[in-house]
Amino acid sequence: MATCKNCGATSDDPGHLCNPTDYTLHCDYCGTHNVTPMHMCKEKFAAMKYSCGNCGRVAITENDLCNPTEIS
């Protein structure tokens, strides 16, 4: 369980927090280590098919967003 340093929110998936404590991410798309949850390389961006109409977050599947809109 990780906690957000900014707002105190907790999550089992620290990639969904804006500033997680004690957590490092590895990008499966470009191979970079120690990226932030907001990391968006060319390879990852190309895989994104939806954006959230509320917050602008992007995702591969619409189930990962609360208000998905297909990226055209």
Summary of the structure (lengths in Angstrom):
residues: 72
radius of gyration: 12.8
end to end distance: 35.1
largest distance: 36.3
contacts: 165
relative contact order: 0.15
helix: 17%
strand: 26%
